[in-house]
Amino acid sequence: MSGDGTRPSAAQVPDQTDETQESVPLETADLYGAYPRLSEDQIDRLAQRGRRREVDAGDVLIREGERCETFYVVLSGSVAVVEDYGTPDERLLRVHGPGRFIGELGLLNGQVAFYTATVRDPGEVLALSMEQLRDLVARDSVLGDLVLRACLGRRALLVGQGAGFRIVGSRYSPDTRRLREFAARNRLPYRWIDLETDEEAEALLRRFGVDPEETPLVIWRDTTLLRNPSNAELARLIGLPSLPAGNHHGDLLIVGSGPAGLAAAVNAASEGLSTTLVEAMATGGQAGTSSRIENLLGFPSGISGAELTDRAVLQADKFGARISVPVEAARLEPRDGHYAVGFADGSEITARTVVLATGARYRRLHVPGIERLEGTSVHYSATVYEAQQCRTDPVAVVGGGNSAGQAVLFLAGYAPQVYLLVRGPSLEAHMSRYLIDQVERHPRVRVLLRTEVTEALGDKVLEAVTVVDHRTGEHRQLAVRALFVFTGADPHTEWLSGALALDARGFVLTGTEAQARSVAEVWQSQGRDCLTLETSLPGVFAAGDVRSGSVKRVASAVGEGAMSIHFVHRYLGHTAAPGGTDSSPHTRRKESAWLA
């Protein structure tokens, strides 16, 4: 993703200090472990499952826009990875020689390819089907982890290079913002072409005969043009999984794919439950937008929310969970001993149990002038997409919690000055100590306590914010070009109103509090009390930030997501055979999928 519309250079050429002896001229250096060379032993084991194939210069192994269904290892010769293959805009991205494999994240999750892999120098390749590869890495965790880390790294490099489809639109257009946010949140490679500043935009509009009023456009491979598509249309174009046809019946439906939902999916599917997970925007939830999570057990050097999400999605897919994006839940109702969840597009899924893991959304800031700037220079997340627009101008972050602290440190790597505006008297009340120390030490960060935004100034883009110092009552302006807001969160439960018990703030009640708000006959008919994470509807559970009283931390959400499946088993066992075990009798064979 290239925020300024520029294209980086072609293949990265290693210098003489590269530790690996390159086997072909101009082979791409192994950047950040994204392009490892397989050992002879690893290739031998792959060869036992795959088939050798001679290839000639010009042969196409993977074609842009088509699903990746084969894993290739270069045995001799070389393979070029190019974008816009066969068009005037064709450009070289990478070159790989013997011992390298071809593919990136789309290879593992069933997306279409964002590039074409073509033979550069004739030689021989080893080809394995994805089922053969999955079967092998299930028995070889070292090889599996090597491939996984490389694929994750390659996706990150593709995103940073601006490969993939193009979005042509105005920086002032809410629909342009919507498409860019959807692509960024789903970690899809794309390049934004700014209607106001990029000369290329005018040329593309002329080529396709499109008026500026018809933008934003999505253009791919100069053969596919979508005029202001919905998020769902864009998702189908690049192969994000959709809901199964017809009314799917399963053991469990999980609504929401933040840490709680993904943890629930991994645990449920791994234990044999027929599991479907749906998400309205992008897998990962708010955690997926975090630049670095440093207090999660097992990651001493931290992990980005995007990488944590990608790993969790692959892990859920490995056990056979079905994941669909974007699918927005609109209603929940009991039906014939099951629960039916209807979606905004008119589709429906029926399941025996439901886990609600829709999380919470950052609360909007209500001050004069801010509404017209939302989506252009007022943001409620801080990802690379937003940060790339802040390289030359100061920005402000509003909030005093961990999310605000993580955003400040991330943005300080891009913007020359970051103001942290905190309404309270100190950071200690809501921010972890490790973040406070980093924020206070950073030379580009200035913390303003007891300070509140009172107005946003600017017509099409933010020019300044007016703030008040509550200690002195003084009002002044800060010249900032972007405002990032992290002022608490509201639950995404409007669609549940009237269906089950919510607290005064809209969070889902569970356990004894939910039972107290239920009709007594509901639990008498069950012959038991409401389970710890169960809502006022038996068999419907809540986990993570959406649950009333939950601890708003990634680790807590993961724990609740996993724990919810324990209660799902108890419910299924109880309803199937009172007094039986905790194991559901409605289990299925675990499906072979990605890494073991």
C-alpha positions as CSV (number, residue, x, y, z in Angstrom):
1,M,0.0,0.0,0.0
2,S,1.6,3.2,-1.1
3,G,-0.1,6.2,0.6
4,D,1.5,8.8,-1.7
5,G,0.9,6.8,-4.9
6,T,4.6,6.3,-5.7
7,R,6.0,3.0,-6.9
8,P,9.1,1.6,-5.3
9,S,11.9,0.2,-7.4
10,A,11.8,-3.3,-8.9
11,A,13.6,-6.4,-7.5
12,Q,15.8,-5.8,-4.5
13,V,19.3,-6.6,-5.5
14,P,21.6,-8.0,-2.8
15,D,24.9,-6.4,-2.1
16,Q,28.2,-8.2,-1.6
17,T,27.7,-8.7,2.1
18,D,24.7,-10.9,1.7
19,E,25.5,-14.1,3.6
20,T,23.7,-16.4,1.1
21,Q,25.5,-17.2,-2.1
22,E,23.0,-16.2,-4.8
23,S,22.4,-18.8,-7.4
24,V,21.0,-16.6,-10.2
25,P,21.9,-13.1,-11.3
26,L,19.9,-10.3,-9.6
27,E,18.1,-12.7,-7.2
28,T,16.1,-10.8,-4.6
29,A,17.8,-10.6,-1.2
30,D,16.2,-12.5,1.7
31,L,14.4,-9.6,3.3
32,Y,13.4,-10.1,6.9
33,G,13.2,-13.9,6.4
34,A,10.5,-13.5,3.7
35,Y,12.6,-15.4,1.0
36,P,14.3,-18.3,2.8
37,R,16.2,-21.0,0.9
38,L,15.0,-24.5,1.7
39,S,17.6,-27.0,2.8
40,E,18.4,-30.1,0.7
41,D,16.7,-32.2,3.4
42,Q,13.6,-30.1,3.3
43,I,13.5,-30.3,-0.5
44,D,14.0,-34.1,-0.4
45,R,11.0,-34.4,1.9
46,L,8.8,-32.2,-0.3
47,A,9.9,-34.2,-3.3
48,Q,8.6,-37.4,-1.8
49,R,5.1,-35.9,-2.1
50,G,5.3,-33.6,-5.1
51,R,6.3,-34.1,-8.7
52,R,9.2,-32.7,-10.7
53,R,8.4,-30.6,-13.7
54,E,10.7,-29.1,-16.4
55,V,9.8,-25.5,-17.3
56,D,10.8,-23.2,-20.1
57,A,11.3,-19.4,-20.1
58,G,7.9,-17.7,-20.2
59,D,6.0,-20.5,-18.6
60,V,3.4,-19.1,-16.1
61,L,3.2,-20.9,-12.8
62,I,0.9,-18.5,-10.9
63,R,-1.4,-16.0,-12.7
64,E,-2.5,-12.7,-11.2
65,G,-6.2,-12.8,-10.3
66,E,-6.5,-16.6,-10.1
67,R,-6.5,-18.7,-6.9
68,C,-3.2,-20.1,-5.8
69,E,-3.6,-23.9,-5.7
70,T,-0.1,-25.2,-6.2
71,F,3.1,-24.8,-4.1
72,Y,6.2,-24.5,-6.3
73,V,9.8,-25.0,-5.3
74,V,12.5,-23.8,-7.7
75,L,15.0,-26.7,-8.3
76,S,17.0,-25.0,-11.1
77,G,16.7,-21.9,-13.3
78,S,14.8,-18.9,-11.9
79,V,11.3,-17.5,-11.5
80,A,10.3,-13.9,-11.8
81,V,7.4,-12.4,-9.8
82,V,5.8,-9.6,-11.8
83,E,2.8,-7.3,-11.5
84,D,0.5,-6.4,-14.5
85,Y,2.0,-9.3,-16.5
86,G,1.7,-8.8,-20.3
87,T,0.6,-5.2,-20.1
88,P,2.4,-1.9,-20.7
89,D,2.6,-1.4,-16.9
90,E,4.4,-4.7,-16.2
91,R,7.0,-4.4,-13.5
92,L,9.4,-6.8,-11.9
93,L,8.8,-7.4,-8.2
94,R,11.1,-10.3,-7.2
95,V,13.5,-12.9,-8.7
96,H,13.9,-16.3,-7.1
97,G,16.5,-19.0,-7.7
98,P,17.1,-22.7,-6.7
99,G,15.9,-23.6,-3.2
100,R,13.2,-20.8,-3.0
101,F,9.5,-21.5,-3.0
102,I,6.8,-19.4,-4.7
103,G,3.8,-18.0,-3.0
104,E,2.6,-15.6,-0.2
105,L,-0.3,-15.4,2.2
106,G,-2.9,-15.9,-0.5
107,L,-1.5,-19.4,-1.0
108,L,-2.5,-20.4,2.5
109,N,-5.9,-18.7,2.9
110,G,-7.4,-19.3,-0.6
111,Q,-7.2,-15.7,-1.9
112,V,-6.4,-15.0,-5.5
113,A,-2.8,-14.1,-6.5
114,F,-1.8,-10.5,-6.5
115,Y,1.1,-11.1,-9.0
116,T,2.1,-13.5,-11.8
117,A,5.0,-16.0,-11.3
118,T,6.7,-16.7,-14.6
119,V,9.8,-18.7,-15.5
120,R,12.8,-16.4,-16.2
121,D,15.5,-18.9,-16.8
122,P,14.5,-22.5,-17.9
123,G,15.0,-25.3,-15.4
124,E,13.0,-27.5,-13.1
125,V,10.4,-26.9,-10.4
126,L,8.8,-29.2,-7.8
127,A,5.0,-28.9,-7.6
128,L,2.8,-29.9,-4.7
129,S,-0.9,-29.5,-4.3
130,M,-2.0,-27.6,-1.2
131,E,-3.4,-30.8,0.3
132,Q,0.0,-32.5,-0.2
133,L,1.8,-29.5,1.4
134,R,-0.6,-29.5,4.4
135,D,-0.2,-33.2,5.0
136,L,3.6,-32.8,5.0
137,V,3.9,-29.7,7.3
138,A,1.4,-31.4,9.7
139,R,4.3,-33.8,10.3
140,D,7.1,-31.2,10.1
141,S,6.5,-28.2,12.3
142,V,9.9,-26.6,11.4
143,L,9.1,-26.6,7.7
144,G,5.6,-25.4,8.5
145,D,6.7,-22.5,10.6
146,L,9.3,-21.5,7.9
147,V,6.7,-21.4,5.2
148,L,4.2,-19.5,7.5
149,R,6.7,-16.8,8.5
150,A,7.8,-16.3,4.9
151,C,4.2,-16.0,3.6
152,L,3.4,-13.4,6.3
153,G,6.5,-11.5,5.5
154,R,5.8,-11.5,1.8
155,R,2.3,-10.2,2.3
156,A,3.7,-7.3,4.3
157,L,6.2,-6.5,1.6
158,L,3.5,-6.6,-1.1
159,V,1.4,-4.2,0.9
160,G,4.3,-1.9,1.4
161,Q,5.2,-1.9,-2.3
162,G,1.8,-0.9,-3.5
163,A,1.2,-4.0,-5.5
164,G,-2.3,-5.4,-6.1
165,F,-5.4,-3.5,-7.2
166,R,-5.7,0.2,-7.5
167,I,-8.2,2.5,-5.8
168,V,-8.8,5.8,-7.7
169,G,-10.6,8.4,-5.7
170,S,-10.7,11.7,-3.9
171,R,-9.1,12.0,-0.5
172,Y,-12.3,13.9,0.5
173,S,-14.7,11.1,-0.5
174,P,-16.2,9.0,2.3
175,D,-16.5,6.0,-0.1
176,T,-12.8,6.3,-1.0
177,R,-12.0,6.2,2.7
178,R,-14.3,3.2,3.1
179,L,-12.6,1.2,0.4
180,R,-9.1,2.1,1.6
181,E,-10.0,1.2,5.2
182,F,-11.5,-2.1,4.2
183,A,-8.4,-3.0,2.1
184,A,-6.0,-1.9,4.9
185,R,-7.9,-3.6,7.7
186,N,-7.9,-6.9,5.7
187,R,-4.2,-6.5,4.8
188,L,-4.9,-6.5,1.1
189,P,-2.2,-5.2,-1.3
190,Y,-3.4,-2.1,-3.1
191,R,-2.3,1.3,-4.3
192,W,-4.3,4.5,-3.8
193,I,-4.3,7.0,-6.7
194,D,-5.4,10.4,-5.4
195,L,-7.8,12.1,-7.7
196,E,-6.6,15.6,-6.6
197,T,-2.8,15.1,-6.8
198,D,-1.8,12.1,-9.0
199,E,-1.4,12.8,-12.7
200,E,-2.0,9.1,-13.3
201,A,-5.6,9.5,-12.1
202,E,-6.6,11.7,-15.0
203,A,-5.0,9.3,-17.5
204,L,-6.9,6.3,-16.0
205,L,-10.2,8.1,-16.1
206,R,-9.7,8.9,-19.8
207,R,-8.6,5.3,-20.6
208,F,-11.8,3.9,-19.0
209,G,-14.1,6.7,-20.0
210,V,-15.1,7.5,-16.4
211,D,-16.1,10.9,-15.1
212,P,-14.6,12.1,-11.8
213,E,-18.1,12.0,-10.3
214,E,-18.2,8.3,-10.8
215,T,-15.2,7.6,-8.5
216,P,-14.0,5.9,-6.5
217,L,-13.0,3.1,-8.8
218,V,-11.3,-0.2,-8.2
219,I,-9.1,-1.2,-11.1
220,W,-7.3,-4.5,-11.4
221,R,-5.0,-5.8,-14.1
222,D,-6.5,-3.2,-16.5
223,T,-9.3,-5.7,-17.2
224,T,-11.5,-5.3,-14.2
225,L,-13.2,-2.1,-13.3
226,L,-15.6,-1.6,-10.4
227,R,-17.4,1.7,-9.9
228,N,-17.8,2.5,-6.2
229,P,-18.1,-1.1,-5.2
230,S,-19.5,-2.2,-1.8
231,N,-17.1,-3.8,0.6
232,A,-18.7,-7.2,-0.2
233,E,-18.1,-6.7,-4.0
234,L,-14.4,-5.9,-3.4
235,A,-14.1,-8.9,-1.1
236,R,-15.5,-11.2,-3.7
237,L,-13.1,-9.8,-6.3
238,I,-10.0,-10.8,-4.4
239,G,-11.3,-14.0,-3.0
240,L,-12.2,-13.4,0.6
241,P,-14.5,-16.3,1.7
242,S,-18.3,-15.7,1.5
243,L,-21.1,-17.5,3.4
244,P,-21.9,-21.0,2.2
245,A,-24.9,-21.1,-0.2
246,G,-28.2,-21.8,1.5
247,N,-29.1,-21.8,5.2
248,H,-26.1,-23.4,6.8
249,H,-26.8,-25.5,9.9
250,G,-24.0,-26.1,12.3
251,D,-23.0,-26.6,15.9
252,L,-21.7,-23.1,16.5
253,L,-21.9,-19.6,14.9
254,I,-19.4,-17.0,16.2
255,V,-20.2,-13.4,15.4
256,G,-17.1,-11.2,15.5
257,S,-13.5,-12.0,14.7
258,G,-11.4,-10.1,17.2
259,P,-9.2,-12.0,19.6
260,A,-12.2,-13.5,21.5
261,G,-13.9,-14.7,18.3
262,L,-10.8,-16.1,16.8
263,A,-9.9,-17.9,20.0
264,A,-13.3,-19.4,20.1
265,A,-13.1,-20.5,16.5
266,V,-9.7,-22.2,17.0
267,N,-10.9,-24.0,20.1
268,A,-14.3,-25.0,18.8
269,A,-13.1,-26.3,15.4
270,S,-10.1,-28.1,16.9
271,E,-12.5,-30.0,19.2
272,G,-14.7,-31.1,16.3
273,L,-17.5,-28.6,16.4
274,S,-18.9,-27.5,13.1
275,T,-17.9,-23.8,13.3
276,T,-18.7,-20.7,11.3
277,L,-17.3,-17.3,12.1
278,V,-18.6,-14.1,10.5
279,E,-17.2,-10.6,10.6
280,A,-18.6,-7.3,9.4
281,M,-15.4,-5.5,8.6
282,A,-12.1,-7.3,9.0
283,T,-10.6,-10.1,11.0
284,G,-8.7,-9.0,14.1
285,G,-11.1,-6.4,15.4
286,Q,-9.5,-3.4,17.1
287,A,-6.6,-5.5,18.1
288,G,-5.8,-6.0,14.4
289,T,-5.1,-2.3,14.1
290,S,-2.5,-2.2,16.9
291,S,1.0,-1.5,15.7
292,R,2.5,-3.6,18.5
293,I,1.1,-5.6,21.4
294,E,3.8,-6.0,24.0
295,N,2.0,-7.4,27.1
296,L,0.7,-10.5,25.5
297,L,2.0,-13.7,27.1
298,G,4.5,-15.5,24.9
299,F,5.6,-12.6,22.8
300,P,8.5,-10.9,24.8
301,S,9.5,-8.7,21.8
302,G,5.8,-7.9,21.0
303,I,3.7,-8.7,18.0
304,S,1.7,-6.5,15.7
305,G,-2.0,-6.9,15.7
306,A,-2.0,-7.7,12.0
307,E,0.5,-10.6,12.4
308,L,-1.4,-11.9,15.4
309,T,-4.6,-11.9,13.4
310,D,-3.1,-13.6,10.4
311,R,-1.7,-16.3,12.5
312,A,-5.0,-16.9,14.3
313,V,-7.0,-16.9,11.1
314,L,-4.7,-19.6,9.6
315,Q,-4.9,-21.5,12.8
316,A,-8.7,-21.5,12.8
317,D,-8.8,-22.4,9.1
318,K,-6.4,-25.3,9.8
319,F,-9.0,-26.9,12.0
320,G,-11.8,-26.4,9.5
321,A,-13.6,-23.3,10.8
322,R,-15.4,-21.4,8.1
323,I,-14.6,-17.7,8.1
324,S,-16.7,-15.1,6.1
325,V,-15.9,-11.4,5.6
326,P,-17.7,-9.0,5.3
327,V,-21.0,-10.2,6.8
328,E,-22.9,-7.9,9.1
329,A,-25.3,-9.5,11.6
330,A,-28.7,-7.8,11.8
331,R,-30.9,-10.0,14.0
332,L,-30.9,-13.0,16.4
333,E,-33.9,-15.1,17.1
334,P,-34.6,-18.6,18.6
335,R,-36.0,-21.1,16.1
336,D,-36.9,-24.7,16.7
337,G,-34.3,-25.4,19.4
338,H,-31.6,-23.5,17.4
339,Y,-30.7,-19.9,16.8
340,A,-31.1,-18.1,13.5
341,V,-28.9,-15.1,12.8
342,G,-30.0,-12.9,9.9
343,F,-27.5,-10.7,8.0
344,A,-27.8,-7.3,6.4
345,D,-27.7,-8.8,2.9
346,G,-30.7,-11.0,3.6
347,S,-28.9,-14.2,4.2
348,E,-29.2,-16.3,7.3
349,I,-27.3,-19.0,9.3
350,T,-28.9,-21.4,11.8
351,A,-26.8,-22.9,14.5
352,R,-27.3,-24.9,17.8
353,T,-25.2,-22.3,19.7
354,V,-23.9,-18.8,19.2
355,V,-20.9,-16.9,20.6
356,L,-21.2,-13.1,20.5
357,A,-17.7,-11.6,20.1
358,T,-18.5,-8.4,18.3
359,G,-16.2,-6.3,20.6
360,A,-16.6,-2.6,21.0
361,R,-16.1,0.4,18.7
362,Y,-14.2,3.5,19.7
363,R,-16.5,6.3,20.9
364,R,-16.8,9.2,18.5
365,L,-15.7,12.6,19.6
366,H,-18.5,15.2,19.5
367,V,-17.1,18.7,19.1
368,P,-18.0,21.4,16.6
369,G,-16.4,21.0,13.2
370,I,-15.3,17.3,13.6
371,E,-18.1,15.5,11.7
372,R,-17.2,16.8,8.3
373,L,-13.6,15.8,8.8
374,E,-14.2,12.2,9.8
375,G,-12.8,9.8,7.2
376,T,-10.4,12.3,5.8
377,S,-8.2,13.7,8.7
378,V,-10.1,12.6,11.9
379,H,-9.5,8.9,12.5
380,Y,-10.5,6.2,15.0
381,S,-7.7,3.8,14.3
382,A,-3.9,4.3,13.6
383,T,-2.7,1.9,11.0
384,V,0.0,2.3,8.3
385,Y,-2.8,3.6,6.0
386,E,-3.4,6.6,8.2
387,A,0.2,7.0,9.3
388,Q,1.6,7.4,5.7
389,Q,-0.5,10.6,5.4
390,C,1.3,12.1,8.4
391,R,5.0,12.1,7.3
392,T,5.4,15.9,7.2
393,D,2.8,17.3,9.6
394,P,2.1,17.3,13.4
395,V,-0.8,15.2,14.6
396,A,-2.8,14.9,17.8
397,V,-4.0,11.8,19.7
398,V,-6.9,12.0,22.2
399,G,-7.1,9.4,25.0
400,G,-5.3,8.1,28.0
401,G,-5.5,4.3,27.6
402,N,-3.3,1.7,26.1
403,S,-4.8,2.1,22.7
404,A,-3.9,5.8,22.7
405,G,-0.4,5.0,24.0
406,Q,0.2,2.4,21.3
407,A,-1.1,4.8,18.6
408,V,1.2,7.7,19.8
409,L,4.3,5.5,19.6
410,F,3.4,4.2,16.2
411,L,2.6,7.6,14.8
412,A,5.8,9.1,16.2
413,G,7.6,6.9,13.7
414,Y,6.0,8.9,10.9
415,A,5.0,12.4,12.1
416,P,7.5,15.0,13.2
417,Q,5.4,15.9,16.3
418,V,2.7,14.0,18.2
419,Y,0.5,15.6,20.9
420,L,-1.2,13.3,23.4
421,L,-4.2,15.0,24.8
422,V,-5.4,13.5,28.1
423,R,-8.4,14.9,30.0
424,G,-7.2,13.4,33.3
425,P,-4.4,14.5,35.6
426,S,-2.0,11.6,34.8
427,L,-1.4,8.6,32.5
428,E,-1.3,6.1,35.3
429,A,-5.0,5.7,35.7
430,H,-5.6,3.8,32.4
431,M,-2.3,3.2,30.7
432,S,0.2,0.4,31.3
433,R,3.5,1.3,32.9
434,Y,5.6,0.0,30.0
435,L,3.7,2.3,27.6
436,I,3.9,5.3,29.9
437,D,7.7,5.0,30.1
438,Q,8.1,4.8,26.3
439,V,5.6,7.7,25.7
440,E,7.3,10.0,28.2
441,R,10.8,9.3,26.8
442,H,10.0,9.7,23.1
443,P,11.5,12.9,21.7
444,R,8.7,13.5,19.2
445,V,5.8,13.1,21.8
446,R,4.4,15.9,23.9
447,V,1.9,14.9,26.6
448,L,-0.7,17.5,27.5
449,L,-2.6,16.6,30.7
450,R,-6.0,18.0,31.8
451,T,-6.5,19.0,28.2
452,E,-9.6,18.6,26.0
453,V,-10.4,19.3,22.4
454,T,-13.2,21.8,22.0
455,E,-13.3,22.4,18.2
456,A,-11.9,21.1,15.0
457,L,-10.9,23.7,12.4
458,G,-10.7,23.2,8.7
459,D,-12.9,22.8,5.7
460,K,-12.0,19.7,3.7
461,V,-9.0,18.7,5.9
462,L,-8.1,19.4,9.5
463,E,-5.9,22.5,9.9
464,A,-5.9,22.9,13.7
465,V,-7.8,21.9,16.9
466,T,-8.8,24.2,19.7
467,V,-8.0,22.8,23.1
468,V,-8.7,24.0,26.7
469,D,-6.4,23.5,29.6
470,H,-8.6,22.8,32.5
471,R,-6.0,23.8,35.0
472,T,-5.9,27.4,33.7
473,G,-9.0,27.7,31.6
474,E,-6.9,28.8,28.7
475,H,-8.0,28.1,25.1
476,R,-5.4,27.8,22.4
477,Q,-5.0,26.3,18.9
478,L,-2.7,23.4,18.0
479,A,-1.7,23.3,14.3
480,V,-2.2,19.6,13.5
481,R,-3.2,18.0,10.3
482,A,-4.7,14.8,11.7
483,L,-6.6,13.8,14.8
484,F,-6.7,10.3,16.2
485,V,-9.4,9.6,18.8
486,F,-9.3,6.8,21.4
487,T,-11.7,7.9,24.1
488,G,-13.3,4.6,25.2
489,A,-15.5,2.2,23.4
490,D,-19.2,1.5,22.9
491,P,-20.4,-2.1,22.3
492,H,-21.7,-3.1,18.8
493,T,-25.0,-4.5,20.1
494,E,-27.7,-2.4,18.5
495,W,-28.8,-5.5,16.5
496,L,-29.3,-7.4,19.8
497,S,-31.6,-4.9,21.5
498,G,-34.8,-6.7,22.5
499,A,-33.3,-10.1,21.8
500,L,-31.3,-10.6,25.1
501,A,-30.4,-8.7,28.3
502,L,-28.0,-5.7,28.0
503,D,-26.6,-3.5,30.7
504,A,-27.2,0.3,30.8
505,R,-24.3,0.9,28.4
506,G,-25.4,-1.7,25.9
507,F,-22.9,-4.4,26.9
508,V,-24.2,-8.0,27.0
509,L,-25.0,-9.4,30.4
510,T,-23.9,-12.9,31.3
511,G,-24.0,-15.3,34.2
512,T,-26.0,-14.5,37.3
513,E,-26.7,-10.9,36.1
514,A,-28.2,-12.3,32.9
515,Q,-30.3,-14.8,34.8
516,A,-31.6,-12.1,37.1
517,R,-32.9,-10.3,34.0
518,S,-34.5,-13.4,32.5
519,V,-37.9,-14.9,32.9
520,A,-37.6,-17.5,35.7
521,E,-39.2,-20.2,33.6
522,V,-36.3,-20.1,31.1
523,W,-33.8,-21.5,33.5
524,Q,-36.3,-23.8,35.3
525,S,-37.0,-25.5,32.0
526,Q,-33.2,-26.0,31.6
527,G,-32.9,-27.5,35.0
528,R,-29.8,-25.5,35.8
529,D,-28.5,-22.0,36.3
530,C,-27.1,-19.7,33.7
531,L,-23.4,-20.5,32.9
532,T,-20.7,-18.0,33.5
533,L,-20.4,-16.6,30.0
534,E,-24.0,-17.4,29.0
535,T,-26.4,-14.7,28.1
536,S,-30.1,-14.5,29.0
537,L,-30.7,-16.9,26.0
538,P,-29.6,-20.4,26.9
539,G,-27.0,-21.5,24.4
540,V,-26.0,-18.0,23.4
541,F,-22.6,-16.9,25.0
542,A,-20.6,-13.6,25.0
543,A,-16.9,-13.2,25.2
544,G,-14.4,-10.4,25.1
545,D,-15.1,-6.6,25.0
546,V,-18.8,-7.0,24.2
547,R,-19.4,-8.7,27.5
548,S,-20.5,-6.6,30.5
549,G,-17.7,-6.5,33.1
550,S,-15.0,-7.9,30.8
551,V,-11.4,-6.8,31.1
552,K,-10.6,-4.8,27.9
553,R,-7.3,-6.5,27.1
554,V,-6.2,-8.8,24.3
555,A,-5.1,-11.6,26.6
556,S,-8.4,-11.5,28.5
557,A,-10.4,-11.6,25.3
558,V,-8.4,-14.7,24.1
559,G,-9.1,-16.4,27.4
560,E,-12.8,-15.7,27.3
561,G,-13.0,-16.9,23.7
562,A,-11.4,-20.2,24.6
563,M,-13.4,-20.5,27.8
564,S,-16.7,-19.9,26.0
565,I,-16.2,-23.2,24.1
566,H,-16.1,-25.1,27.4
567,F,-19.5,-23.8,28.1
568,V,-20.7,-24.5,24.6
569,H,-19.8,-28.1,25.2
570,R,-21.6,-28.2,28.5
571,Y,-24.7,-26.7,26.9
572,L,-24.7,-29.1,24.0
573,G,-24.1,-32.1,26.2
574,H,-26.8,-31.0,28.6
575,T,-29.4,-30.4,25.9
576,A,-28.6,-33.6,24.1
577,A,-28.6,-35.8,27.2
578,P,-29.2,-34.4,30.6
579,G,-26.6,-35.5,33.1
580,G,-24.2,-36.4,30.3
581,T,-20.6,-35.4,29.9
582,D,-19.3,-32.0,28.7
583,S,-18.5,-33.4,25.2
584,S,-20.9,-32.6,22.4
585,P,-22.3,-35.7,20.7
586,H,-22.6,-33.6,17.5
587,T,-18.9,-33.5,16.6
588,R,-17.4,-34.2,13.2
589,R,-14.0,-35.4,11.9
590,K,-11.4,-32.6,12.1
591,E,-10.6,-31.3,8.7
592,S,-7.1,-31.2,7.4
593,A,-6.0,-27.7,6.9
594,W,-3.0,-25.5,7.3
595,L,-0.2,-25.8,9.8
596,A,-0.2,-28.2,12.6
